[in-house]
Amino acid sequence: MDNKVQRNNRGVRKRMCKNGDMWALEHRAELGHEFLMTDIDSFIGKMIFFQNTENSLFIEYEPDDFNRHEELIREFAYIALFDRKNSRKYALSSHNRVSLAVHLNLCRRLGLGQPFPVKFFFVIGEQSPPYTMIEIDTKTGVLLSEYYLKKGHWREVWNAVGLVRTRDDSRQWLQNIGN
């Protein structure tokens, strides 16, 4: 068996299953290997809600060291959770309140061990750009901001919502706790 990891032209590991949410595939293509993200919805859906919610909840994270891929005991900083929805109306409706409450609580819990909060965003759109990113305050549940995300403007939006700065802060924090 060949253990060589296949990567795309941005240095991101290719999906082996050839599937995936289009927004997540765009995340890989636009932001590259510096902005690590994985989908966590399958675990939450199966373990908490007893259903497979497919690719709809993603977490962006930062590892302690990019050179220790094979090690299991590591430190990570958590940057943001992204919940994919087809419509703004449903995302912000009372039908989605329990799910949103779980996600906001998860953000608060994930942020307990680090000096910066984990952000939460709804990502509204179908299987192709454009998307709308809606930031929800994880402490109050209040809508903070909305950003229009189109192809070629991902880094600009990541800067605007503070995800690039949070990632930079997380790298510094992880270096300091490693010393």
Secondary structure, 3 states (H helix, E strand, C coil): CCCCCCECCCCCECCCCCCCCHHHHHHHHHHHHHCEEEECHHHHHHHCCCCCCCCCEEEEEEECCCCCCCCCCCCEEEEEEEEEECCHHHHCCHHHHHHHHHHHHHHHHHCCCCCCCCEEEEEECCCCCCEEEEEECCCCCCEEEEEEECCCCHHHHHHHCCHHHHHHHHHHHHHHHHC
